[in-house]
Amino acid sequence: MRVVIQRVREAAVDIAGKRVAEIGPGLMILVGVETGDTEEDARWLAAKTAALRIFDDEAGVMNRSVVEAGGALLAVSQFTLTASTRKGNRPSYYRAAGHELAVPLYERYCELLAEAAGRPVARGVFGADMQVTLINDGPVTIIIDSHLKE
């Protein structure tokens, strides 16, 4: 699994002109599920996301987690995070998990993140044509891959 985590001042998801999710200050998280991913990948990423110290402390140093900062959470499924651009200029998505694996793992990641953070996770709609808007704060953007565990 791969996630792109953005520290935001606000973020929202619209589908067909209708707002389906929005948050204030916190984390906007794009979630990509690959073939072969397991619940352990979701568990590791959820814990890492909740504990990631990318919010400023009183000294202005990024030393606080979203939990400590009291930030909100928004997760959006994003199969294009699995893209391979190795051959040519048209991305290949052969690593992307099918719905039968991707949907439950995305949902499980959101559940585990909510547990770890002690707050609900706002969500996009899996597989929908979503328009995502956000104001990146910093900007701060972190990419984490459960296969690399960096």
GIQUI-V571508 format. One record per helix or strand of 3 or more residues. SS is the DSSP state (h for helix, s for strand). FROM is the first residue (numbers start at 0). TO is the last residue. If there is no record, write none. Layout:
# GIQUI-V571508
ss=SS from=FROM to=TO
ss=SS from=FROM to=TO
This chain:
# GIQUI-V571508
ss=s from=1 to=14
ss=s from=17 to=22
ss=s from=25 to=31
ss=h from=38 to=50
ss=s from=61 to=63
ss=h from=65 to=68
ss=s from=71 to=76
ss=h from=78 to=81
ss=h from=98 to=116
ss=s from=130 to=144
